[in-house]
């Protein structure tokens, strides 16, 4: 990406203490954006912001629950108070709770819906209202998943929420295009992160069944996100970009 591509832009990125969210924040900051990063883990998000700042980026941490509507407004207010405006929101925070559909607990379903859907919906809503107030135009991006496209064992609840986010992005084209706000989604496939690498077999399993011969890296996914929120993507909205090394084309099960 061209240096300082995001100069003058202000972004909120949820779930950015590590993994994909952190890499998105890092690359945006390197390209001139001022960032407010969120994670529910205070240590992770503070450490992440310190790393980005040490690399020369502008980044402020705010720990809290990205599913909580009052906290979502607090993030928006904090970004505006600190940086003077808000132009980009990336709803990256999400939870994956595996479980057999036939005995999936109500509490697990509610947790998945609260963060993946409610958190994303209201981050988009509160950000959009701020952008409209500014009359500045902007970008909203939801993090979807290949499980919103292809069935995956024990992920009925998670996959349902990710498919819903893609429909939300489409619907918001009608609502937000008049205000020059684009809304898109990125759907990663298997990705190497701190969490997924806790499974010793993850990399070898997904290397075997991914047509490109390896899982995605966080850099692969961040590159797709940065494109969709960049000036070059100003006429792209309501779309989903799959980053999976071809897995959805063949959908080989890891089981």
Secondary structure, 3 states (H helix, E strand, C coil): CCCCCCCCCEEEECCCCCHHHHHHHHHHHHCCCEEEEEECCHHHHHHHHHHHHHCCCEEEEEECCCCCHHHHHHHHHHHHHHHCCCCEEEECCCCCCCCCHHHCCHHHHHHHHHHHHHHHHHHHHHHHHHHHHHCCCEEEEEEEEHHHCCCCCCCHHHHHHHHHHHHHHHHHHHHHHHHCEEEEEEEECCECCCCHHHCCCHHHHHHHHCCCCCCECHHHHHHHHHHHCCHHHCCCCCCEEEECCCHHHHCCCCC
